[in-house]
């Protein structure tokens, strides 16, 4: 399945500066059995009504509970949660 995390950061957040550290955190999830790939994409638009970052994970559906309690996921929420104004989570089959 595909697991998408789409994020709108708080105003004034330097998204470009966050991209590499966020990538590093999510690359650690590849050690979780059933997670096969991670892509981090930043928006190419500076419009106020656009989201800033999209994380796309390729995983087995059964890997989602392990991801939810994983150290990288907990660290993502702890280190970046207060910078997130909005987010959407979307799961789908390929």
Secondary structure as GFF3:
##gff-version 3
##sequence-region A 1 94
A	DSSP	beta_strand	2	9	.	.	.	ID=ss1
A	DSSP	alpha_helix	15	27	.	.	.	ID=ss2
A	DSSP	three_ten_helix	28	31	.	.	.	ID=ss3
A	DSSP	beta_strand	35	42	.	.	.	ID=ss4
A	DSSP	beta_strand	53	59	.	.	.	ID=ss5
A	DSSP	three_ten_helix	61	63	.	.	.	ID=ss6
A	DSSP	alpha_helix	64	68	.	.	.	ID=ss7
A	DSSP	alpha_helix	71	80	.	.	.	ID=ss8
A	DSSP	three_ten_helix	81	83	.	.	.	ID=ss9
A	DSSP	beta_strand	84	92	.	.	.	ID=ss10
###
